[in-house]
């Protein structure tokens, strides 16, 4: 699996340059795939519409966190792409929720605003991330699969960000050209995510930048507050935890709800557990989200997660294939079908982090120590 260690002491723009130059061809390819999918899966009809929507997110990111904006622009420069192409590569799951008509776009709020609308209301293909939390005897375990279009598998990587004035060092599961999707900091704050299917999408912050900013924080409490106050553009479930606290937050383009604030075991897939967020969400009819959540809850009821190896085995389960935790629905006729593109598992007490790209059933993780 690809791994990039950014150098300590360099500027965010330089970090971006290094990232983009290191994986120039991969960044260009992933941006092209995701631009195509915005038209194939979303309701955009041409590339110009996609780029216009992506461009509208750049000033939001710049106002939200200038160093992360600089890093994204640096990725674009290093990869010989435009900044808006890198927005597509990072923000695809939220961007495709937008209606292509700019007249319908609304800025994302920094708090819950029921009643606002802006999305296209069309269910997307059934992304399938599964999040697992356990206060185990070996430590506090946070783990997830990352399920996305199967054509993303070649681009999965681990990004190691050094300590800076913004916060502690962090190690993240990501894809080439992306600021980060899930991971853990040296402060032992961890974050995991699930995609939700919002019908009220807004023009908000590029969501991997929010993941990075949450990992800048010294505690899960502070990370939770960053997420809750961020201008989130569309649906996600964010789970943040440290050695003391754990929180689950669901967000749509206009709504923010806490769905978990402590407990020994927890699981979340790709449907909202909160009625208010569910009211502005859809679940594609082919989604396996209910099956996966039911399996995880049954399995947690059978036995608590013992350690990282146990969590890794559960994330790799093929029980109920293809509506299983680890799956592959891509075919030669539909190469962009959903598949398990990677996974990450973290022990917040010991600082161990496991990750791997692709299907992880009977596949060993690569391991890091924070």
Order of alpha helices (4+ residues) and beta strands (2+ residues): beta-alpha-alpha-alpha-alpha-alpha-alpha-beta-beta-beta-beta-beta-beta-alpha-alpha-beta-beta-beta-beta-alpha-alpha-alpha-beta-beta-beta
